[in-house]
Amino acid sequence: MPAQNTATSFGSVTRTLHWLTALLILTAIPLGLIANQLPADAASMATKVQLFSIHKTLGLAAFLIGLARILWALTQRHPAPLHPDRRAELRLAAAIHWLLYISLVAVPLTGWIHHAALAGFAPILWPFGQDLPFVAKSETTAAIFGAAHWVFTKLLAASILLHIAGALKHHFIDKDATLRRMLAGASAPATPKHPARGKAPLAAALLAYLAGAGLTYAMLPPAPETATAEPAATTRGNWSVTEGTLGFSIKQMGAAVEGSFASWTAAITFNESASNGKHGQVTVTIDTTSLSLGSVTDQAKGPEFFDTAAHKTATFTADILPSPTGYTAEGNLTLHGISHPVALPFTLQITGDTATMTGTTSLDRRDFGIGAGYADEETVGFTATITVALTAKRS
C-alpha cells in the first residue's frame, strides 16, 4: 500500500491521519459534554476535573495531528472524484472538508487559549506547562475565547455530521467506493474529468467561521464600567497604603492555581523603634466577594469553600514584631467565620516617607473549615500560600 495518494486512491499516511483525528475528536467531544454536565460538588469534582483534563489533552493532540494532516494534504494530490458531473455535490463536499480543516485548528486552539488565560483548572496532561506564549492571564481573554470555543465546536459538530452523512450516502445509496477508499485504501477508477474545486468552497467555509465569530461577539457580556480606585487604607494608623496586592496559590489536581482579592483595606500603625517589643499593629479587612480564582471563581465563592454570601469579609488583626529576617505580623485571621492564629513574616524597606513591604505565609484550609468535603489533597490541596505586597506612605 503506497504511503502517498494516487489518482485513484488515498495513501496510508492520509488514511492513518484521517482515522486518528476522527478517534481523537469523537472521544474528546463526549468527554467534554459529560464533564460539563457533572455537578461541581465534592462528590463529583475529582471526576469532573479528570474528564476535563483528558478532554483538553485529547483536544491538544487533535490540534497537533490536525495540523500534520493539513500540511500533508497540501503536499498530496486528491484522488479523482467518482462522479465528476455532480458539480454542486463536489462543491458542497469541498466546503465541508474546508470547514473540517478550519475546525481542526480553530476549536482546539480557542480552547487552549481559554485554558492558558485562566489560572489552571483541569491541567493538560503533558510536561510542557499550561501557558501559551503571548497569552496573558486575563478573564476578558478567557471569556472571549471560551465563547469562541463554544461556538466553533458547534461548527465542528455540524461539519462532522455532514461529512458522515455524505460518506454514508455514497456507500449505501450511490454504492460507490468513496468510503472504501478511506477505510481500506480501495482504488477506484480515475476519470479524465477532474474539475477544479475553485475558491468558492473555501470562501463558504470561511464565511461560516466569520458568522461564528460574529455570534461569539454577540454572546459576550458588556464590559464592566471602570471603577474609581480607592485607597486601600482606613483613616486609622500612621501609614496609608497607596497600592498593593493580596494573592494566594493552592494546588488543584497537583497543579498550582493562582487567586487574588481585588478589594481590601489595611490600617497600619508602625514605628521604626520598637516599644515593649512591638513595632505597631495592623488590621487588614478583606472583601471576600472580590475573590478571583480563574475558571473556578464561582465555585470558590460557593458554600463549600469561602461561602462569600454568608461571610463577606475576612479580617487579620496582628501585632508587628521584630524577627531575625525582618518583621512578623502575628495575630489572628478570621476567615469563613473561624478565627485562627497566623504569623506573616515580611520584609520592609523604608525610604523617606515611603515603605515597601512583601510577605509570604502558608495556611491550612482545614483550619478555617474551607473545602470540608474535600478530605484529601487529590483534588484540592490543604496548603494555601499567601503573598502580600504593598507600598505605603507615612501619614
C-alpha positions in Angstrom: 0.0 0.0 0.0 1.7 3.3 -1.1 2.2 6.0 1.6 1.2 8.8 -0.8 -2.1 9.4 -2.6 -2.6 8.4 -6.2 -5.0 9.5 -8.8 -7.3 6.6 -7.8 -6.7 6.0 -4.0 -5.7 7.5 -0.7 -2.3 6.6 0.7 -1.6 5.0 4.0 -0.4 8.3 5.6 -3.6 10.2 4.7 -5.8 7.4 5.9 -3.9 7.0 9.2 -4.1 10.7 9.9 -7.8 10.8 9.0 -8.8 8.0 11.4 -6.5 9.1 14.2 -8.0 12.6 14.0 -11.5 11.1 14.0 -10.8 8.9 17.0 -9.4 11.9 19.0 -12.2 14.2 18.2 -15.0 11.7 18.7 -13.5 10.8 22.1 -12.8 14.4 23.2 -16.3 15.7 22.4 -18.4 13.3 24.6 -15.8 13.7 27.4 -16.3 17.5 27.4 -20.1 17.1 27.3 -20.1 14.7 30.2 -17.7 16.8 32.3 -19.9 19.9 31.7 -22.9 18.1 33.0 -21.3 16.8 36.2 -22.1 19.0 39.3 -19.2 20.9 40.8 -19.6 19.3 44.3 -17.2 17.3 46.5 -18.6 14.0 45.3 -18.1 14.7 41.6 -15.4 17.3 41.4 -12.5 14.9 41.1 -14.2 13.1 38.2 -15.1 16.4 36.6 -11.6 17.7 36.7 -10.1 14.4 35.4 -12.5 14.3 32.5 -11.8 17.9 31.6 -8.0 17.2 31.8 -8.4 14.2 29.4 -10.7 16.3 27.1 -8.1 19.1 26.9 -5.2 16.7 26.4 -7.1 14.9 23.6 -8.1 18.3 22.1 -4.4 19.4 22.0 -3.4 16.0 20.4 -6.2 16.5 17.8 -4.8 20.0 17.1 -1.3 18.7 16.5 -2.4 15.7 14.4 -4.8 18.0 12.6 -2.0 20.4 11.6 0.0 17.4 10.4 -3.0 16.2 8.4 -3.5 19.6 6.8 0.2 20.0 5.9 0.3 16.5 4.4 -2.9 17.2 2.4 -1.3 20.3 0.9 1.5 18.1 -0.5 -0.7 15.4 -1.9 -2.9 15.1 -4.9 -6.6 14.4 -4.2 -7.9 11.2 -5.9 -10.2 11.9 -8.8 -13.9 12.2 -7.9 -16.1 9.2 -8.8 -18.9 11.5 -10.0 -17.2 14.5 -11.7 -20.5 15.5 -13.3 -22.1 16.3 -9.9 -20.6 19.7 -9.6 -22.9 21.0 -6.9 -22.2 17.9 -4.8 -18.5 18.3 -5.3 -18.5 21.9 -4.2 -20.6 21.1 -1.1 -18.2 18.2 -0.2 -15.2 20.6 -0.7 -16.8 23.2 1.5 -17.4 20.7 4.3 -13.8 19.5 4.1 -12.6 23.1 4.4 -14.9 23.6 7.4 -13.4 20.5 9.0 -9.9 21.6 8.3 -10.5 25.1 9.8 -12.3 23.4 12.8 -9.3 21.2 13.4 -7.3 24.3 14.1 -9.9 26.8 15.5 -11.6 24.6 18.0 -8.7 23.2 20.0 -6.7 26.5 19.6 -9.5 28.6 21.1 -9.9 26.0 23.9 -6.1 26.1 24.6 -6.1 29.9 24.7 -9.1 29.9 27.1 -7.2 27.4 29.3 -4.0 29.4 29.2 -5.7 32.7 30.0 -7.1 31.4 33.3 -5.5 30.0 36.5 -5.1 26.3 35.7 -8.2 24.4 36.2 -8.0 20.7 35.0 -4.4 20.8 33.7 -3.4 19.5 30.3 -1.7 16.2 30.9 1.7 16.9 29.3 5.1 18.1 30.7 5.3 21.4 28.8 3.4 23.6 31.1 -0.1 25.1 30.9 0.6 28.5 29.4 0.9 29.8 25.9 3.4 32.4 24.7 1.8 35.8 24.3 -1.4 34.8 26.2 -1.5 36.7 29.5 -3.7 35.7 32.4 -6.9 37.6 31.7 -10.5 36.9 32.4 -11.5 39.0 29.5 -9.4 37.0 27.1 -10.7 33.8 28.7 -14.3 34.9 28.2 -13.7 35.8 24.5 -12.0 32.5 23.6 -14.3 30.5 25.8 -17.3 31.8 23.9 -15.5 31.3 20.6 -14.6 27.7 21.6 -18.3 27.0 22.4 -19.5 28.4 19.0 -16.8 26.8 17.0 -17.5 23.3 18.5 -21.0 23.6 17.0 -19.5 24.3 13.6 -17.2 21.3 14.1 -20.1 19.1 15.1 -22.1 20.2 12.1 -19.2 19.6 9.7 -18.6 16.1 11.2 -22.3 15.2 10.9 -22.4 16.4 7.3 -19.2 14.6 6.5 -20.5 11.3 7.9 -23.8 11.7 6.1 -22.0 12.2 2.8 -19.9 9.1 3.3 -22.9 7.0 4.2 -24.8 8.4 1.2 -22.0 7.4 -1.1 -21.8 3.9 0.5 -25.5 2.9 0.8 -27.2 5.0 -1.9 -24.6 5.5 -4.6 -22.9 2.2 -3.7 -19.6 3.5 -4.9 -16.0 3.2 -3.5 -15.8 6.6 -1.7 -15.9 5.2 1.8 -13.9 2.1 0.9 -11.1 4.4 -0.3 -10.7 5.8 3.2 -11.4 2.6 5.1 -9.2 0.2 3.2 -7.4 2.2 0.6 -9.5 0.8 -2.2 -8.7 2.0 -5.6 -11.5 3.5 -7.8 -11.3 4.2 -11.5 -9.9 7.6 -12.4 -11.9 9.7 -14.8 -10.4 12.1 -17.3 -12.6 14.8 -15.9 -11.4 16.2 -12.6 -13.0 19.6 -12.3 -11.1 22.2 -10.2 -12.7 22.8 -6.9 -12.2 26.5 -7.1 -12.2 29.1 -4.3 -16.0 29.0 -3.6 -15.9 26.1 -1.1 -13.1 27.7 0.9 -14.9 31.0 0.8 -18.1 29.3 2.1 -16.2 27.7 5.0 -14.5 31.0 5.9 -17.9 32.8 5.8 -19.3 30.1 8.2 -16.5 30.9 10.6 -16.9 34.6 10.2 -20.5 34.2 11.2 -19.4 32.2 14.1 -17.0 35.0 15.2 -19.9 37.4 14.9 -22.0 35.2 17.1 -19.2 35.0 19.6 -19.0 38.8 19.8 -22.8 39.0 20.3 -22.6 36.5 23.2 -20.0 38.4 25.2 -21.3 40.4 28.2 -20.9 44.1 28.2 -17.6 45.4 29.5 -17.8 46.4 33.2 -17.6 50.0 33.9 -14.2 51.1 35.1 -14.3 51.6 38.8 -12.5 54.5 40.5 -9.7 53.2 42.6 -9.9 53.9 46.3 -7.0 54.0 48.7 -6.5 50.6 50.3 -6.3 52.0 53.8 -8.6 53.3 56.6 -8.2 56.5 58.5 -6.6 54.6 61.4 -2.8 54.3 61.8 0.1 56.4 60.7 0.7 54.8 57.3 -1.6 54.8 54.3 -1.4 52.1 51.6 -1.2 53.6 48.1 -1.0 50.3 46.2 -0.8 46.6 46.8 -1.7 43.1 46.0 -3.1 40.2 48.1 -2.8 36.9 46.4 -2.8 33.2 47.1 -1.9 29.9 45.5 -3.4 26.5 46.0 -3.0 23.2 44.2 -5.8 21.6 42.3 -5.2 18.1 40.9 -1.5 18.8 41.6 -1.3 22.0 39.5 -0.9 25.4 41.2 -3.9 27.8 40.8 -3.3 31.5 41.4 -6.0 33.6 43.0 -6.3 37.1 44.5 -8.6 39.5 46.3 -9.2 42.8 44.5 -10.6 44.8 47.4 -9.1 45.1 50.9 -8.1 47.7 53.3 -5.2 48.0 55.8 -5.0 50.1 58.9 -1.3 50.3 59.9 0.4 51.7 62.9 4.2 51.3 62.6 7.2 52.8 64.2 10.8 52.1 63.3 11.7 51.9 67.0 10.1 49.1 69.0 8.1 49.8 72.1 7.5 46.9 74.6 8.9 44.5 72.0 6.4 45.7 69.3 6.7 48.0 66.3 3.0 48.5 66.0 -0.3 46.9 64.9 -2.1 46.2 61.6 -5.7 45.4 60.8 -6.5 44.1 57.3 -10.1 43.8 56.2 -10.7 41.7 53.1 -13.8 41.8 50.9 -14.1 38.1 50.1 -16.7 38.8 47.3 -13.8 40.3 45.3 -12.1 36.9 45.1 -10.8 35.8 41.7 -9.6 32.3 41.1 -9.6 31.8 37.4 -12.2 29.4 35.9 -13.3 28.2 39.4 -14.1 31.6 40.9 -17.8 30.9 41.3 -17.1 27.6 42.9 -14.5 29.1 45.2 -17.1 31.7 46.3 -19.7 29.0 46.9 -20.9 27.3 50.2 -18.3 24.6 50.0 -15.4 27.0 50.1 -15.3 30.7 51.0 -19.1 31.0 51.2 -18.9 34.7 50.4 -22.7 35.1 50.6 -22.6 34.3 54.3 -19.0 35.6 55.1 -18.5 38.7 53.0 -15.4 39.8 54.9 -12.3 38.4 56.5 -10.0 40.2 59.0 -6.5 39.9 60.1 -5.5 41.7 63.3 -1.9 41.4 64.4 1.0 42.9 66.3 4.1 43.8 64.3 7.1 42.1 65.9 10.8 42.1 65.1 12.3 39.0 63.7 15.8 37.9 62.6 15.0 38.3 59.0 12.8 41.5 59.2 9.4 41.6 60.8 6.5 39.3 61.6 2.8 40.3 61.8 1.5 37.9 64.4 -2.2 37.7 65.3 -5.5 36.1 64.3 -7.1 35.7 60.9 -10.9 35.4 60.9 -12.0 33.7 57.7 -15.1 31.8 56.9 -16.4 32.6 60.4 -13.5 30.9 62.1 -10.6 32.7 63.8 -7.1 31.0 63.8 -3.6 32.2 64.8 -1.5 33.3 61.8 2.1 34.6 61.5 3.1 36.6 58.4 6.9 37.1 58.1 7.7 40.1 55.9 10.5 42.4 54.7 10.2 46.2 54.8 12.2 48.9 53.1 11.6 52.5 54.2 12.9 55.4 52.1 11.9 58.7 53.5 8.1 58.6 54.0 7.6 55.6 51.6 7.6 52.0 52.7 7.6 48.9 50.6 6.6 45.6 52.1 6.5 42.0 50.9 5.4 38.9 52.9 4.6 35.3 52.4 3.0 32.7 54.7 1.1 29.4 54.4 -2.3 28.5 55.7 -4.1 25.1 56.0 -7.6 25.5 54.6 -8.9 22.9 57.0 -8.2 25.3 59.9 -10.9 27.5 58.6 -13.4 24.9 57.5 -12.9 25.6 53.8 -13.5 22.7 51.5 -14.5 20.4 54.2 -16.0 18.0 51.7 -12.6 17.6 50.1 -11.0 15.4 52.8 -7.8 14.6 50.8 -5.5 16.5 48.5 -6.2 14.6 45.4 -8.5 17.4 44.1 -7.8 20.4 46.3 -4.6 20.9 48.3 -4.6 21.6 52.0 -2.0 24.3 52.0 -2.6 27.8 50.6 0.4 30.1 50.1 -0.4 33.7 50.8 1.5 36.5 49.3 1.2 40.2 50.2 3.0 43.2 48.6 2.2 46.8 49.2 3.5 50.4 49.2 2.5 52.8 51.9 3.1 56.5 52.7 3.6 57.9 56.1 0.6 59.9 57.2 
